Amino acid sequence: MIVTEGLSKRYPGVTALDRLTVSIGPGVTGLVGANGAGKSTLIKLLLGLAPASEGTSLVLGKDSATEGAAIREQVGYMPEHDCLPPDVPATEFVVHMARMSGLPRAAARERTADTLRHVGLYEERYRPMGGYSTGMKQRVKLAQALVHDPRLVLLDEPTNGLDPAGRDEMLALIRRVHTDFGISVLTTSHLLGELERVSDHVVVIDGGKLLRSEPIGGFTSSTTTLAVEVTDSDLHPSGATSLHDALVTAGVTVRRDGGQLVMVEIPPGEAGERGYDTVRDTITDLGLGLIRMEQRRRRIAEVFSTRADGSPAEPPTAPTAPAAAAPAPAPAAQEGADRRAE
Amino acid sequence: MPNDQAADPAITGGAPAGGATARGDARIHNIGYRGYDGPRLGRSHARRALVEQSVRGAFGIGRSAKSKILPLLLLAIMVFPAVIMVAVSLVTNTDELPLEYTRYAVMLQPVLGLYIALAAPQMVSLDLRYRTIPLYFSRPLERTDYVAAKLTALGVAIFLFTALPLLVLYIGALLAELDAGDQTVGFLQGIAGAVVFALLHAAIALLIASLTPRRGFGVAAVIAVLTVPFFAATSLQWILHDLGNEAAVGWVGLLSPGTLMDGIQGAYLGGATDFPPGADPSAGGMGVAYLLVTFGLAALCSFLLLRRYRKEGI
């Protein structure tokens, strides 16, 4: 779908993209990077809207530098910012955008009706967009990117400004764009956790440089951290210390986190399942009450820090947003925990 | 979400854009997502569609009722005197219209100016203000296509606005059985004037309007640019006229868009101007100067407009 080779973009005083070489196949690809990492610049270059300082990029087999118009005919783009005139109804706006993509009028109308329905906009599409909620606006923005049935859509921060429920819906919709519509997706975000849920492949860039590009498994197979907080009991005046020591004895990688938290490293795969069980059993055996147990996510910052030494950095202490939390810990562990927590 | 697709009767209505289907079979299917493999007409189609949509927008068509009021009101004011003149001609059996065709736009210049000041910002400032521009540039359209389409659209809108009353006058004149030859010549001169007028004013007004995303500022700026030089040039002409410097009067007319138009019509389209008596814009190569300045100004404004949009990214 997209192949870049040594792609660079330098503005006076700033290098927005620095010899980026990456290859992106069909499916949903997440492009992750902090603000200013070069995501928007990359999109601009891919669409042929700005010349690269050096290097080349091919989109759908066409050269961005020379065949921009042909690329843009087959690609959809959803900008990060607001782009909807408030006094126009969604249906009229999307029809217009379909025609701007080169669709004849009748086809534009038909595709608009179809697309708005698929993104979940019904009666409201006849009302001026000024009165829409953020979620509805995001849907219209997505619809205008899909209306000409592109082979690839570039979505710039599609979940920006949405509440957790809205985020979930948008992410599910993005997944459907690929699975149901057969359109490949390149979506950017500064939240890795969010992209992990919908992407087949994740590309991480920072400071215009490629940090990682690998299938989603590459990110989730790495070690996760479980934060556990337990009560104290008469037998164990410091529950956390007792748990820590017991887990060390059980051969689990574990460390204390200053206060009352015990951070347990859960290895990937089958060993991980056993890890949850060990934690549960240990707490039960000690007769401690479980106050909380939550999975700590590796965040972007952490992925960034892995590049320097090549090994996973210390997991950060802040939890990810609840909506972006990973699948709950193994049910068995949860059950055991609940029992004790009563 | 999946089951509402089946409930939507719109699915079965109309043939899919992709090609032939059995229209006789009217059962409702949950057909899910349909691709599009119909024609993609590319840049030129998009440019034409943008012109069409912008011209409609300039008259409030396809926009909210509130946005229709002003353009249509101004159009009514613009046409109204023509209707009166036709009525007078029909009733009084005169042998010519009360006003020459080329004089009409000059007489109603305030209304025209208001309309231009309204239409130009409407055409570009909304795209800038609501940041719709990136959606255009992420499509096959090039920046030049966008600028060309908007210029054409504003030109067409101004032309229609100016030519419609002339058409009313012409039809009225023919109904009143005035001399068809004279009327046709006058009408064509008026139309030619309207074309030049539209070309020049579209370029100037669009450039001004594109400099600000705020429509109010745009309206005010366009009015200022159209009126201030006009009054300045006209005043200067009269001062020079009173001083007896008749030769300079014509040259001063080059200084504002309004007097430029008047001068061109005076030199090439019938001879009448609102210039102080005695000034002859066709004398001594002055007509050529008028043409050069007019088209040069239009070209310069178009060039600056293109340059202004070259900076607009996504």
Interface residues (C-beta under 8 A of the other chain):
Chain A: S40 I43 K44 L47 L49 A50 A69 A70 R72 E73 V75 G76 Y77 P79 H81 D82 C83 L84 P85 P86 D87 V88 E92 H96 M97 R99 M100 S101 G102 L103 P104 R105 A106 A107 E110 R111 A113 D114 R117 H118 G120 Y122 P128 Q144 H148 D149 D180 F181 G182
Chain B: M1 D4 Q5 D8 A10 G14 P16 A17 G32 Y33 R34 G35 Y36 D37 G38 P39 R40 L41 G42 R43 H45 A46 A49 L50 Q53 G62 R63 S64 S67 L126 D127 Y130 R131 T132 P134 L135 Y136 F137 S138 R139 P140 L141 E142 G313 I314
